[in-house]
Amino acid sequence: MSTLVRYPGPGCIVEFLHGNKPNVAWVLEEQSGRLRVLTLNQRETKLPAGRILPWAGPAHEPQASREEIQHILQDHETRRDELAAQVDPEEIWELAQGDVDRATANWFAGLLWDEPDSEQVAAMGRRLLEQKTHFKFHPPEFEVHPADKVESRQTEEETRLEREHLTSSVQQFFHALWEARLKGKSAPEAPEGLTEICHGILLAAMADTAGSMELTIWNAVRKGLPDLPLLPLFLGQTWGVFAEHFNMQLLQEGYAWGDDWAREFDTDLDRLEAQLATMKREPEDTPYISIDSASTHDIDDAFHVEPGTDGGYHLRIALACPALGWEFGSPLDRAVRERASSVYLPEGASHMMPERYGIGQFSLYQDQPKPALVLDCDVDADGNLRSMEPRCTWVRIDQNSTYQAMEEALGNPDCDPRLSLATELGTKLRARRIDNGAVVVDRPDPTIILEGEGADILVRIEESPRYDQAQATVSEFMILANSSIGQWAADKGMPMLFRTQDITLPGDAAGVWTTPEDAHRIVRMMAPTTQELTPRLHATIGAKAYAPLTSPIRRYGDLINLAQVLHALESDGSPRWNREELTLMLPYITARTEAAGRIQRFRPRYWKLVHFKQHKKDLFSTTVVEDGSLVVLAMPKEQMYVRCPRSLLADKIFPGQRFAIRLHKVSPRTNELRVVEALEE
């Protein structure tokens, strides 16, 4: 006989949902559709009748004591749990299939029991509420999901449970890692089968890859851990998957280190190399010389100088030509564009192009026929450019030399006349640029040497050897190449990626500046350069138009400019891309170039800070370059700036004043250091 109650009053057993779970309660009072009830945990609460689940009953004597009520509620709770355990909701779903689309808990209870009472109906209702994959509660009935929806919801539920299990396991592991780090204990084992996932989560957290599943998991599992920017790195180092000097910035900038990234493009490279072989032709006879650092592998420029007319010079500049046959817009091109630039760090180099292609096929190695863009420059006796004509050809480099070898040769009486003439021309080119307002800041980067491995790496900083004449000569030839091609494109109205710095410098800014205080003063006058499609002044270069293309193996912007020139030479003078197309490309090229530039700037700084940390007792020589509440000191050898409290220095401060300083609280990871002592030199 049914003990269900349609209109519950005092003494009636009811259930209501709280925390997505049925709670059993005793009705103490009913008034105007609102019930005052007492729950199993002895709490009174008021509920509208609409919140009562549709299986009220049975009814008891309303005069029962609080103690009796608690015993009665506990008995009902226990009985309903026991009955619910007898219900297989999937079996109930199968029995209901084809008969009803929706029905009450009483109807479903009738499939299992004859004339079900309130306990059995409540038990059935509880089980159907739990089985959300098969039923949906629409009071007072349960909707029966069709088979296809059940399958879909079961898949979703399995995924949810897996994610919850994954999140819980990873969270426990990361918390254990942090605990091990704090207490100096050995790292715990990763959860079984989740090593790769945990590693990927930490990588995504460092890279901050928005929208990734790994970052979503990280944001969930990091709760309860300290809010530290370097937390994923610290956890990975404690675990042992990230080295002491792990380059986290590569992840943050999305830059794949090394050459392994290119393996997936081997088939494309095979095709490009075969295509290049069909273009090969006899190289011209000009005996070009390349001058680079001894460690350089990507040789992308060479030159030949001979006497010209009226005491002038005929300068030929040969530039590597990787744009020849390059498939812009291909997956390989997009990968190279993503890299944007080669990166040269103390721990090694990572090249923009696949090494087998950029270096193997196009680097201007001695005695190997190579395609090149040659700029034929006619320069007068005073170093003024009279004309420049570009052409695409094949060349054979006569000699790969170095700055050191050239500098030593220039001091010998029997020096190669090509080198002497090149140096003479380089000197005149620089003088003309300075006449045009050019600023040359001589701040050679130091050589950073890493000795040892892992956490035991020792950092040495040495002054780089000076090869002033050789380096200045090659530098002037490259500036001439970029400025002359920029003017050539400007005259033709051809859109290029121009490097501009359209500012007005004071008249006394032009010249070569070598002291730290002068260099700092001049640099503060400068504005950052920008990349744009319209030729404008590059003030510190002293050029009216400047379009870099001398390093197409190393820089994507140079590759684009080279392709523009090649297309114009091979066609009716039209560029490879029009202004609108380049406008769409420019923001991404600029963003990726800046990302690679940040790696190039900040990673050497990191190693310098490691050096300072390893030499906390040493004194470092500095020069005052700017006075203020915090005095700016230049470190000429290390090419760093530090700020020092004025109280640590002398009473009178002036630019050029020298102090030996001691550093403390050096943190390479957070880019921090503090001056704690300063002695006037």
C-alpha positions as CSV (number, residue, x, y, z in Angstrom):
1,M,0.0,0.0,0.0
2,S,1.4,3.4,-1.0
3,T,2.5,5.7,1.8
4,L,3.1,8.6,-0.5
5,V,1.6,12.0,0.6
6,R,0.3,14.5,-1.9
7,Y,0.2,17.5,0.4
8,P,2.9,17.2,3.1
9,G,2.1,18.7,6.5
10,P,3.6,18.5,10.0
11,G,5.1,15.1,10.7
12,C,5.6,14.2,7.0
13,I,8.9,13.0,5.6
14,V,10.1,15.0,2.6
15,E,13.2,15.4,0.5
16,F,14.7,18.4,-1.2
17,L,17.9,19.0,-3.3
18,H,20.8,20.7,-1.6
19,G,24.3,20.6,-3.0
20,N,22.9,18.5,-6.0
21,K,22.0,15.7,-3.5
22,P,18.6,14.7,-1.9
23,N,18.3,15.6,1.7
24,V,15.7,14.0,4.0
25,A,13.8,16.2,6.3
26,W,10.8,16.4,8.8
27,V,8.0,18.9,8.2
28,L,7.6,21.0,11.4
29,E,5.1,23.5,10.0
30,E,3.2,24.3,6.8
31,Q,1.8,27.7,6.1
32,S,0.7,29.3,2.8
33,G,2.7,26.9,0.6
34,R,5.9,27.2,2.7
35,L,7.3,24.5,4.8
36,R,9.5,24.8,7.9
37,V,11.5,21.6,8.1
38,L,14.1,19.9,10.3
39,T,17.0,18.1,8.6
40,L,19.0,15.1,9.5
41,N,21.9,17.4,10.8
42,Q,19.3,19.1,13.1
43,R,19.1,22.3,11.1
44,E,15.8,24.1,10.6
45,T,15.2,25.7,7.3
46,K,12.2,27.2,5.4
47,L,11.4,25.9,1.9
48,P,8.8,26.8,-0.7
49,A,6.7,23.8,-1.6
50,G,8.1,23.8,-5.1
51,R,11.5,22.7,-3.7
52,I,10.1,19.5,-2.3
53,L,10.9,16.4,-4.4
54,P,7.8,14.6,-5.7
55,W,7.9,11.6,-3.3
56,A,6.8,13.0,0.0
57,G,5.8,10.5,2.8
58,P,5.3,8.7,4.9
59,A,3.5,10.8,7.5
60,H,4.2,10.4,11.3
61,E,2.7,11.8,14.4
62,P,3.6,15.5,14.4
63,Q,4.0,15.7,18.2
64,A,7.3,13.7,18.2
65,S,10.2,15.1,20.1
66,R,13.4,16.3,18.5
67,E,15.2,13.2,19.6
68,E,12.5,10.9,18.1
69,I,12.5,12.9,14.9
70,Q,16.3,12.4,14.5
71,H,15.9,8.6,15.0
72,I,13.0,8.5,12.5
73,L,15.0,10.5,9.9
74,Q,18.0,8.3,10.3
75,D,15.9,5.2,9.8
76,H,14.4,6.6,6.6
77,E,17.8,7.6,5.3
78,T,19.3,4.2,6.0
79,R,16.3,2.4,4.5
80,R,16.3,4.5,1.3
81,D,20.1,4.0,0.8
82,E,19.6,0.2,1.1
83,L,16.8,0.2,-1.4
84,A,18.7,2.6,-3.8
85,A,21.5,0.1,-3.8
86,Q,19.1,-2.5,-5.3
87,V,18.2,-0.3,-8.3
88,D,20.2,-0.7,-11.5
89,P,19.3,2.6,-13.3
90,E,20.6,1.3,-16.7
91,E,18.3,-1.7,-16.4
92,I,15.4,0.7,-15.6
93,W,16.3,2.8,-18.6
94,E,16.2,-0.3,-20.9
95,L,12.8,-1.3,-19.5
96,A,11.4,2.1,-20.1
97,Q,12.7,2.3,-23.7
98,G,9.9,2.4,-26.2
99,D,7.2,2.7,-23.5
100,V,7.5,6.3,-22.2
101,D,9.5,9.5,-23.0
102,R,9.0,10.7,-19.5
103,A,7.4,9.5,-16.2
104,T,7.3,9.9,-12.5
105,A,9.6,8.2,-10.0
106,N,6.5,6.3,-8.8
107,W,6.0,4.9,-12.3
108,F,9.7,3.8,-12.6
109,A,9.5,2.2,-9.1
110,G,6.5,0.2,-10.3
111,L,8.9,-1.5,-12.8
112,L,10.8,-3.0,-9.9
113,W,8.3,-3.3,-7.0
114,D,4.6,-4.1,-6.8
115,E,2.6,-1.2,-5.3
116,P,5.8,0.7,-4.2
117,D,5.7,2.7,-1.0
118,S,7.3,6.1,-0.3
119,E,10.6,4.5,0.6
120,Q,10.9,2.6,-2.6
121,V,9.8,5.6,-4.7
122,A,12.3,7.9,-3.0
123,A,15.1,5.3,-3.5
124,M,14.2,5.1,-7.2
125,G,14.1,8.9,-7.5
126,R,17.6,9.1,-5.8
127,R,19.1,6.7,-8.3
128,L,17.5,8.3,-11.3
129,L,18.8,11.7,-10.2
130,E,22.4,10.3,-10.1
131,Q,22.1,8.7,-13.6
132,K,22.3,11.9,-15.6
133,T,23.6,10.1,-18.7
134,H,20.2,8.3,-19.0
135,F,17.6,10.6,-17.3
136,K,16.9,14.3,-16.9
137,F,14.8,15.5,-14.0
138,H,11.9,17.8,-15.1
139,P,9.8,18.0,-11.9
140,P,7.7,16.1,-11.2
141,E,8.9,13.7,-14.0
142,F,12.1,12.2,-15.3
143,E,12.8,12.5,-19.1
144,V,14.2,9.3,-20.6
145,H,17.1,10.0,-23.0
146,P,17.1,8.2,-26.4
147,A,20.0,5.8,-27.1
148,D,22.1,8.2,-29.2
149,K,22.0,10.9,-26.5
150,V,22.8,8.3,-23.8
151,E,25.9,7.2,-25.8
152,S,27.0,10.9,-26.2
153,R,26.5,11.7,-22.5
154,Q,28.3,8.6,-21.4
155,T,31.3,9.6,-23.5
156,E,31.1,13.1,-22.0
157,E,30.8,11.6,-18.5
158,E,33.8,9.3,-19.0
159,T,35.8,12.3,-20.3
160,R,34.8,14.3,-17.3
161,L,35.8,11.6,-14.8
162,E,39.1,11.0,-16.6
163,R,39.8,14.8,-16.4
164,E,38.9,14.9,-12.7
165,H,41.2,11.9,-12.0
166,L,44.0,13.5,-14.1
167,T,43.6,16.8,-12.4
168,S,43.6,15.3,-8.9
169,S,46.6,13.1,-9.6
170,V,48.6,16.0,-11.2
171,Q,47.7,18.3,-8.4
172,Q,48.9,15.9,-5.7
173,F,52.1,15.4,-7.6
174,F,52.8,19.1,-8.1
175,H,52.1,19.8,-4.4
176,A,54.4,16.9,-3.5
177,L,57.1,18.4,-5.7
178,W,56.8,21.8,-4.1
179,E,56.9,20.2,-0.6
180,A,60.1,18.4,-1.7
181,R,61.7,21.6,-2.9
182,L,60.9,23.4,0.4
183,K,62.3,20.6,2.5
184,G,65.2,19.7,0.3
185,K,64.0,16.2,-0.2
186,S,64.2,14.0,-3.3
187,A,61.4,14.4,-5.9
188,P,58.5,12.0,-5.8
189,E,57.7,9.7,-8.7
190,A,55.2,11.0,-11.3
191,P,51.8,9.4,-11.3
192,E,51.8,6.2,-13.4
193,G,51.2,6.9,-17.0
194,L,51.2,10.7,-16.5
195,T,54.8,11.6,-16.9
196,E,54.5,13.0,-20.4
197,I,51.3,14.9,-19.5
198,C,52.9,16.4,-16.3
199,H,55.9,17.5,-18.4
200,G,53.6,19.0,-21.0
201,I,51.6,20.9,-18.4
202,L,54.8,22.6,-17.0
203,L,56.0,23.5,-20.5
204,A,52.6,25.0,-21.3
205,A,52.6,26.9,-18.0
206,M,56.0,28.4,-18.8
207,A,55.0,29.3,-22.4
208,D,51.6,30.6,-21.2
209,T,50.0,28.9,-24.3
210,A,46.5,30.4,-23.9
211,G,43.7,28.1,-24.9
212,S,45.6,24.9,-24.5
213,M,44.2,22.0,-22.5
214,E,47.5,21.8,-20.6
215,L,47.3,25.4,-19.5
216,T,43.7,24.9,-18.4
217,I,44.8,21.9,-16.3
218,W,47.7,24.0,-14.9
219,N,45.3,26.8,-13.8
220,A,43.3,24.1,-11.9
221,V,46.1,22.2,-10.2
222,R,48.1,25.3,-9.2
223,K,45.5,26.2,-6.5
224,G,47.1,26.0,-3.1
225,L,50.6,26.6,-4.5
226,P,52.4,29.9,-4.1
227,D,51.7,32.5,-6.8
228,L,55.2,32.7,-8.3
229,P,55.9,33.5,-12.0
230,L,58.7,30.9,-12.1
231,L,56.7,28.2,-10.2
232,P,56.5,25.8,-13.2
233,L,60.2,26.1,-13.7
234,F,60.9,25.4,-10.0
235,L,58.7,22.4,-10.0
236,G,60.3,21.0,-13.2
237,Q,63.8,21.6,-11.8
238,T,62.8,19.8,-8.5
239,W,61.5,16.9,-10.6
240,G,64.7,16.9,-12.7
241,V,63.1,17.5,-16.1
242,F,64.5,21.0,-16.5
243,A,68.2,21.9,-16.2
244,E,69.5,24.5,-13.8
245,H,70.0,27.0,-16.7
246,F,66.9,25.9,-18.7
247,N,66.1,28.6,-21.3
248,M,62.5,29.4,-20.4
249,Q,62.4,32.4,-22.7
250,L,62.5,30.1,-25.8
251,L,59.2,28.7,-24.7
252,Q,57.7,32.1,-23.9
253,E,58.7,33.4,-27.4
254,G,57.7,30.2,-29.2
255,Y,61.2,29.6,-30.6
256,A,62.3,26.1,-31.4
257,W,66.0,25.8,-30.5
258,G,68.5,23.9,-32.7
259,D,67.8,22.3,-36.1
260,D,65.5,19.3,-35.2
261,W,62.5,21.4,-36.1
262,A,63.5,21.1,-39.8
263,R,63.4,17.3,-39.9
264,E,59.8,17.2,-40.9
265,F,60.6,19.2,-44.0
266,D,63.3,16.9,-45.4
267,T,61.2,16.0,-48.4
268,D,60.5,19.7,-49.2
269,L,64.2,20.4,-48.9
270,D,65.1,17.5,-51.2
271,R,62.9,19.0,-53.8
272,L,64.2,22.6,-53.4
273,E,67.8,21.4,-53.6
274,A,67.1,19.4,-56.8
275,Q,65.4,22.5,-58.2
276,L,68.4,24.7,-57.3
277,A,70.7,22.2,-59.1
278,T,68.9,22.8,-62.3
279,M,69.5,26.6,-62.0
280,K,73.3,26.2,-61.6
281,R,75.5,27.9,-64.1
282,E,79.1,28.9,-64.5
283,P,80.2,31.4,-61.9
284,E,81.7,34.8,-62.9
285,D,85.4,35.3,-62.5
286,T,85.4,38.0,-59.9
287,P,87.7,36.9,-56.9
288,Y,85.4,37.7,-54.0
289,I,86.6,37.7,-50.4
290,S,84.4,37.2,-47.4
291,I,85.4,38.5,-44.0
292,D,83.6,37.1,-40.9
293,S,84.2,35.9,-37.4
294,A,86.2,32.7,-37.2
295,S,83.1,30.9,-35.8
296,T,80.7,32.0,-38.6
297,H,79.1,29.2,-40.7
298,D,76.3,31.2,-42.4
299,I,78.4,33.4,-44.6
300,D,76.0,35.6,-46.5
301,D,78.2,38.4,-47.9
302,A,81.5,38.9,-49.8
303,F,83.1,41.7,-51.7
304,H,85.6,42.7,-54.3
305,V,87.1,46.2,-54.7
306,E,89.1,47.5,-57.6
307,P,90.1,51.0,-58.7
308,G,87.3,52.8,-60.6
309,T,87.2,55.9,-62.8
310,D,88.6,59.3,-61.7
311,G,90.3,57.9,-58.7
312,G,87.1,56.3,-57.5
313,Y,86.3,52.7,-56.6
314,H,84.4,49.8,-58.2
315,L,82.9,47.8,-55.4
316,R,81.0,44.6,-56.0
317,I,79.1,43.2,-53.0
318,A,77.9,39.6,-53.4
319,L,75.0,38.5,-51.1
320,A,73.8,35.0,-50.5
321,C,70.6,34.3,-52.4
322,P,68.3,31.9,-50.5
323,A,65.2,33.6,-52.0
324,L,66.0,31.9,-55.3
325,G,63.4,29.2,-55.7
326,W,62.1,29.6,-52.2
327,E,58.4,28.7,-51.9
328,F,56.8,31.6,-50.0
329,G,53.6,30.6,-48.3
330,S,54.6,26.9,-48.0
331,P,54.6,25.1,-44.6
332,L,58.4,25.3,-44.6
333,D,58.2,29.1,-45.3
334,R,55.7,29.6,-42.5
335,A,58.0,27.7,-40.1
336,V,61.0,29.9,-41.1
337,R,58.9,33.0,-40.8
338,E,57.9,31.9,-37.3
339,R,61.6,31.8,-36.3
340,A,62.2,35.2,-38.0
341,S,65.9,35.3,-37.2
342,S,68.9,33.3,-36.3
343,V,69.8,33.5,-32.6
344,Y,73.4,33.5,-31.4
345,L,73.8,32.8,-27.7
346,P,76.8,31.8,-25.5
347,E,75.5,28.2,-25.4
348,G,75.4,28.0,-29.2
349,A,73.6,29.2,-32.4
350,S,70.1,28.4,-33.7
351,H,69.6,29.2,-37.3
352,M,66.5,30.7,-39.0
353,M,66.7,28.4,-42.0
354,P,67.2,24.6,-41.9
355,E,71.0,24.3,-41.7
356,R,71.3,21.9,-44.7
357,Y,69.6,24.5,-46.8
358,G,70.5,28.0,-45.6
359,I,74.1,27.1,-44.8
360,G,74.6,24.0,-47.0
361,Q,73.1,25.4,-50.2
362,F,73.6,29.2,-49.9
363,S,76.4,30.1,-47.5
364,L,79.2,31.6,-49.6
365,Y,81.9,29.0,-49.0
366,Q,85.2,29.3,-50.7
367,D,85.6,27.5,-54.1
368,Q,81.9,26.5,-54.3
369,P,79.7,28.0,-57.0
370,K,76.8,29.8,-55.3
371,P,73.9,32.0,-56.5
372,A,74.2,35.6,-55.4
373,L,72.7,39.0,-55.7
374,V,75.6,41.2,-56.7
375,L,75.4,45.0,-56.2
376,D,77.7,46.8,-58.6
377,C,78.6,50.0,-56.9
378,D,80.5,52.9,-58.4
379,V,81.9,55.1,-55.7
380,D,83.8,58.4,-56.3
381,A,87.2,59.3,-54.8
382,D,85.6,60.9,-51.8
383,G,83.4,57.9,-50.9
384,N,80.2,59.2,-52.5
385,L,78.0,56.6,-54.2
386,R,77.6,57.5,-57.9
387,S,75.5,54.5,-58.9
388,M,74.4,51.0,-57.9
389,E,73.0,48.3,-60.1
390,P,71.8,44.9,-58.7
391,R,72.0,41.7,-60.7
392,C,71.5,38.0,-60.0
393,T,74.3,35.7,-60.9
394,W,76.5,32.8,-59.7
395,V,79.8,33.5,-58.0
396,R,82.8,31.5,-56.7
397,I,84.3,32.9,-53.5
398,D,88.1,33.2,-53.8
399,Q,88.8,33.3,-50.1
400,N,86.9,32.9,-46.8
401,S,88.9,35.0,-44.4
402,T,88.4,36.4,-40.8
403,Y,88.5,39.7,-39.1
404,Q,91.7,38.7,-37.3
405,A,93.4,37.6,-40.5
406,M,92.5,40.8,-42.3
407,E,93.6,42.9,-39.4
408,E,97.0,41.2,-39.3
409,A,97.4,41.4,-43.0
410,L,96.8,45.1,-43.1
411,G,99.8,45.5,-40.8
412,N,102.1,43.8,-43.3
413,P,104.0,45.5,-46.2
414,D,103.0,42.7,-48.6
415,C,99.2,43.0,-47.7
416,D,96.8,41.9,-50.4
417,P,96.0,45.1,-52.3
418,R,92.3,44.2,-52.4
419,L,92.3,44.4,-48.6
420,S,94.2,47.7,-48.5
421,L,91.9,49.2,-51.1
422,A,88.8,47.9,-49.2
423,T,90.0,49.5,-46.0
424,E,90.7,52.8,-47.8
425,L,87.2,52.8,-49.2
426,G,85.6,51.8,-45.9
427,T,87.3,54.7,-44.2
428,K,85.9,57.1,-46.8
429,L,82.4,55.6,-46.6
430,R,82.3,56.1,-42.9
431,A,83.5,59.7,-43.2
432,R,80.8,60.5,-45.7
433,R,78.1,59.0,-43.5
434,I,79.3,61.1,-40.5
435,D,79.2,64.1,-42.8
436,N,75.5,63.1,-43.3
437,G,74.9,63.0,-39.5
438,A,75.6,59.4,-38.8
439,V,76.3,58.3,-35.3
440,V,78.7,55.4,-34.6
441,V,78.6,54.1,-31.0
442,D,81.5,51.8,-30.3
443,R,80.4,49.4,-27.6
444,P,81.8,46.0,-28.4
445,D,79.9,43.1,-26.9
446,P,82.0,40.9,-24.6
447,T,82.7,37.3,-25.1
448,I,80.8,35.0,-22.7
449,I,82.4,31.7,-22.2
450,L,80.6,28.8,-20.5
451,E,82.7,26.1,-18.9
452,G,81.3,22.8,-17.6
453,E,77.8,21.4,-17.7
454,G,74.5,21.6,-16.0
455,A,74.4,23.2,-12.6
456,D,78.2,23.3,-12.5
457,I,78.6,25.7,-15.4
458,L,81.1,28.5,-14.8
459,V,80.7,31.7,-16.7
460,R,83.7,33.8,-17.8
461,I,83.4,37.2,-19.4
462,E,86.2,38.4,-21.5
463,E,86.7,41.5,-23.7
464,S,86.2,40.6,-27.3
465,P,89.3,41.0,-29.5
466,R,89.3,44.3,-31.4
467,Y,89.8,44.2,-35.2
468,D,88.8,47.8,-35.8
469,Q,89.8,48.3,-39.4
470,A,88.5,44.9,-40.6
471,Q,85.1,45.2,-38.8
472,A,84.6,48.8,-39.8
473,T,85.3,48.0,-43.4
474,V,82.8,45.1,-43.6
475,S,80.3,47.1,-41.6
476,E,80.5,50.1,-44.0
477,F,80.1,47.8,-47.1
478,M,76.9,46.3,-45.6
479,I,75.5,49.7,-44.7
480,L,76.2,50.8,-48.3
481,A,74.4,47.7,-49.6
482,N,71.3,48.3,-47.5
483,S,71.1,52.0,-48.1
484,S,71.8,51.8,-51.8
485,I,69.2,49.1,-52.3
486,G,66.8,51.2,-50.2
487,Q,67.3,54.2,-52.4
488,W,67.0,52.0,-55.6
489,A,63.6,50.7,-54.4
490,A,62.5,54.2,-53.3
491,D,63.4,55.6,-56.8
492,K,61.2,52.8,-58.4
493,G,58.4,53.3,-55.9
494,M,58.8,49.6,-54.9
495,P,57.5,48.6,-51.4
496,M,60.1,47.1,-49.2
497,L,60.6,46.5,-45.5
498,F,62.5,49.7,-44.8
499,R,64.2,50.3,-41.4
500,T,63.6,53.9,-40.4
501,Q,64.5,56.3,-37.7
502,D,63.0,59.6,-38.8
503,I,64.4,61.9,-36.0
504,T,66.5,65.0,-35.8
505,L,69.7,64.7,-33.9
506,P,71.7,67.7,-32.6
507,G,74.5,68.7,-34.9
508,D,77.2,67.6,-32.4
509,A,75.8,64.0,-32.2
510,A,77.4,62.9,-35.5
511,G,80.7,61.0,-35.1
512,V,82.3,58.0,-33.5
513,W,81.7,57.7,-29.7
514,T,83.8,55.3,-27.6
515,T,83.7,56.3,-23.9
516,P,80.8,54.9,-21.8
517,E,79.6,58.4,-20.8
518,D,79.6,59.7,-24.4
519,A,77.9,56.5,-25.7
520,H,75.2,56.7,-23.1
521,R,74.5,60.4,-23.7
522,I,74.2,59.8,-27.5
523,V,72.1,56.7,-27.2
524,R,69.6,58.6,-25.0
525,M,69.1,61.1,-27.9
526,M,68.1,58.3,-30.2
527,A,64.6,56.9,-30.9
528,P,63.9,53.2,-31.6
529,T,64.0,52.2,-35.3
530,T,60.8,51.0,-36.9
531,Q,60.0,48.7,-39.8
532,E,57.7,50.2,-42.4
533,L,56.9,50.1,-46.1
534,T,57.7,53.8,-46.8
535,P,61.3,54.9,-47.2
536,R,62.2,57.4,-44.6
537,L,65.3,58.8,-42.9
538,H,67.5,56.5,-40.8
539,A,69.2,59.2,-38.8
540,T,71.9,57.3,-37.0
541,I,72.9,55.4,-40.1
542,G,72.9,58.7,-42.1
543,A,70.8,57.2,-44.9
544,K,67.7,58.6,-46.6
545,A,66.4,55.1,-47.3
546,Y,67.5,51.8,-45.7
547,A,66.2,48.4,-46.7
548,P,68.1,45.6,-45.0
549,L,68.8,42.6,-47.3
550,T,72.5,41.6,-46.5
551,S,71.6,38.7,-44.2
552,P,68.8,36.7,-45.9
553,I,70.0,33.4,-44.4
554,R,69.7,34.9,-40.9
555,R,66.8,37.4,-41.0
556,Y,63.3,36.9,-42.5
557,G,62.9,40.6,-43.3
558,D,66.1,40.5,-45.4
559,L,64.7,37.4,-47.2
560,I,61.6,39.3,-48.1
561,N,63.5,42.3,-49.4
562,L,65.8,40.0,-51.4
563,A,62.8,38.3,-53.0
564,Q,61.4,41.7,-53.9
565,V,64.6,42.7,-55.7
566,L,65.0,39.3,-57.5
567,H,61.4,39.4,-58.8
568,A,61.9,42.9,-60.1
569,L,65.1,41.9,-61.9
570,E,63.5,38.8,-63.4
571,S,60.3,40.5,-64.5
572,D,59.3,43.9,-65.9
573,G,60.4,45.6,-62.7
574,S,57.4,44.7,-60.6
575,P,57.9,43.5,-57.0
576,R,57.0,40.0,-55.7
577,W,54.4,41.6,-53.3
578,N,52.5,44.9,-53.7
579,R,52.0,47.3,-50.9
580,E,48.7,45.9,-49.7
581,E,50.1,42.4,-49.5
582,L,53.2,43.5,-47.6
583,T,51.0,45.6,-45.3
584,L,49.2,42.4,-44.2
585,M,52.5,40.5,-43.7
586,L,54.3,43.3,-41.8
587,P,52.7,43.0,-38.3
588,Y,53.5,39.3,-38.0
589,I,57.0,39.6,-39.3
590,T,57.7,42.5,-36.9
591,A,56.2,40.6,-33.9
592,R,58.3,37.5,-34.6
593,T,61.4,39.5,-35.3
594,E,61.0,41.3,-32.0
595,A,60.5,37.9,-30.2
596,A,63.8,36.6,-31.5
597,G,65.4,39.9,-30.6
598,R,64.3,39.5,-27.0
599,I,65.9,36.1,-26.8
600,Q,69.1,37.6,-28.3
601,R,69.2,40.4,-25.8
602,F,68.0,38.8,-22.6
603,R,69.8,35.4,-22.6
604,P,73.3,36.9,-22.7
605,R,72.2,39.2,-19.8
606,Y,71.1,36.1,-17.9
607,W,74.6,34.6,-18.3
608,K,76.2,37.8,-17.2
609,L,74.1,37.8,-14.0
610,V,75.1,34.2,-13.4
611,H,78.7,35.4,-13.7
612,F,78.1,38.1,-11.1
613,K,76.4,35.7,-8.8
614,Q,79.5,33.4,-9.0
615,H,81.8,36.3,-8.2
616,K,79.9,38.1,-5.4
617,K,83.2,38.9,-3.6
618,D,84.8,40.5,-6.7
619,L,84.9,44.2,-7.5
620,F,83.7,45.3,-11.0
621,S,84.9,48.5,-12.7
622,T,82.2,51.0,-13.7
623,T,81.8,54.5,-15.1
624,V,79.2,57.0,-14.1
625,V,77.0,57.9,-17.1
626,E,74.0,59.5,-15.5
627,D,73.4,61.3,-12.2
628,G,70.2,61.2,-10.2
629,S,68.6,59.8,-7.0
630,L,69.8,56.5,-8.4
631,V,73.1,56.9,-10.3
632,V,73.5,54.9,-13.5
633,L,76.8,53.1,-13.8
634,A,78.1,51.5,-17.0
635,M,80.1,48.4,-16.8
636,P,82.3,48.7,-20.0
637,K,83.8,45.2,-19.9
638,E,80.5,43.4,-19.3
639,Q,78.4,45.9,-21.4
640,M,75.8,46.3,-18.6
641,Y,74.2,49.1,-16.8
642,V,73.4,49.1,-13.0
643,R,71.7,51.6,-10.8
644,C,73.4,52.6,-7.6
645,P,72.1,54.5,-4.5
646,R,73.7,57.9,-4.4
647,S,74.6,57.3,-0.8
648,L,77.1,54.7,-1.7
649,L,79.1,57.0,-4.0
650,A,81.1,60.2,-3.5
651,D,79.6,63.6,-2.6
652,K,80.2,65.0,-6.1
653,I,79.1,62.9,-9.0
654,F,79.9,63.6,-12.7
655,P,79.8,61.6,-15.9
656,G,83.1,59.7,-16.5
657,Q,83.8,59.2,-12.8
658,R,84.9,55.7,-12.1
659,F,84.0,53.3,-9.2
660,A,84.7,49.7,-8.4
661,I,81.5,48.1,-7.2
662,R,80.5,45.0,-5.4
663,L,77.2,43.3,-6.3
664,H,74.8,41.3,-4.0
665,K,71.4,39.7,-4.2
666,V,72.0,38.8,-7.8
667,S,69.0,36.8,-9.3
668,P,69.6,35.7,-12.9
669,R,66.0,34.3,-13.2
670,T,64.3,37.5,-12.0
671,N,66.8,39.8,-13.7
672,E,67.8,41.5,-10.4
673,L,71.0,42.7,-8.8
674,R,72.0,45.2,-6.2
675,V,75.0,47.3,-5.6
676,V,76.2,47.0,-2.0
677,E,79.6,48.7,-2.1
678,A,81.3,51.3,-4.3
679,L,84.9,52.5,-4.1
680,E,86.1,55.4,-6.1
681,E,88.9,54.5,-8.5
